[in-house]
Amino acid sequence: MKQKNKQPKLRFPQFDGNWEEKRLGEIFKIKYGKPYTHLDFGKIPLLGTGGVIGYVNESLYNKPSVLIGRKGTINKPRYINTPFWTVDTLFYTEIKSNYATFFIYLLVCKINWLKYNEATGVPSLNTSSIKGVKVSLPSLAEQEKIADFFSTLDAYLGQKKQRLALLQEYKRGIMQQLFSGQKRFQPDAGGEFPAWEWVCFNKIYSFKKNNSLSRANLQEEKTEIENIHYGDIHTRFNTILDLQDQELPYIKEVNSKVGDLCLEQDLVIADASEDYNDIGKTIELKNIGSRKIVAGLHTFLARPKKDMLAAGFGGYMMASSSVRKQIKIEAQGAKVLGISKTRLATIKIPLPSIAEQKKIAEFLEALDDRIKLVEQSVAQLENWKKGLLQELLV
């Protein structure tokens, strides 16, 4: 039975009329994943809720399907159009012949699956809950039109993401070459730069005072002083934190214990992390201007000594694999890792001439600018897609 007012906000011009309400159980059969230990290694992807976990020599299903997590990650459905095998934690579906599989995938992605969670611990879905979910659909021809549009958009988005991944991989590789001395810049006048020194961190940086203010002591409303929280270093900030286009939280109640004001080229170093790869993650401050900024909870504030470092070099140097490896060795802790000022002070730092430092920093910052442009393009496309899904689907 067709329902009243079941039409999308935006529609391809050749289609009209109301969409029909159905339950998912009328659209596809839900199938369980199966054990795979009896299978040999092969080219068929073996899928769990987190993605590909291996490759096997047989397929459980060889037609396009929508995959829905049974346990664990239940809120990230996926579409697959190649033969596959799924494990027990991941449902696959057999779509009935009068429905476009990719369109059904788009509908399923709009559903808040956490709402249907059946467990108090690890999130879980059962087949009854899935079958009972109501959705609205147009004719098969309109389903296919919408599916074609979004599959083309996804292909373009995939190309953008691939370009981003390649740029990020190139950056990792070129940083390895630059900071190992394998790749060297040359002076503009020709010849070669002097050999690098390796010095202790405390020879080129001195530590300044930070504070121990938690998120509860910070706010968005403007006050006199802004604060850099270690959580933002881990999740939001790039190696070079350009403060011309970055907002920071403000301290609610300013007092004498907020620490030293940050200066241009200061490093703010996260001294604690639950992630081994993030311990000692560092940002270098740029374009502070007249803003009053301090370093907060679980950070060190390190200031470069006069005339020893070119702008930007310190931040990239701290992100280099040679320095990161030393920091990981010095880190201590069980559940939460930490590094002390004493241990950080002894880390060996590669120190080229100021002129070569400048060339390295400028090159890497230009590369970061290119990466940022692609990241912004990907984000814009994803937001556009999200908006279109809301308007093209009921």
Secondary structure, 3 states (H helix, E strand, C coil): CECCCCCCCCCCCCCCCCCEEEEHHHHEEEECCCCCCCCCEEEEEEEECCEEEEEECCCCECCCEEEEECECCCCCCEEECCCEEECCCEEEEEECCCCCHHHHHHHHHCCCHHHHCCCCCCCECCHHHHHHCEEEECCHHHHHHHHHHHHHHHHHHHHHHHHHHHHHHHHHHHHHHHHHCCCCCCCCCCCCCCCCEEEEHHHHEEEECCCCCCHHHEECCCCCCEEECHHHHHHCCCCEEEHHHCCCCEECCCCCCCCCCCCCCCEEEECEECCHHHCCCEEEEECCCCCCEEECCCEEEEEECCCCCCCCHHHHHHHCHHHHHHHHHHCECCCCEECCHHHHHCCEEEECCHHHHHHHHHHHHHHHHHHHHHHHHHHHHHHHHHHHHHHHCC
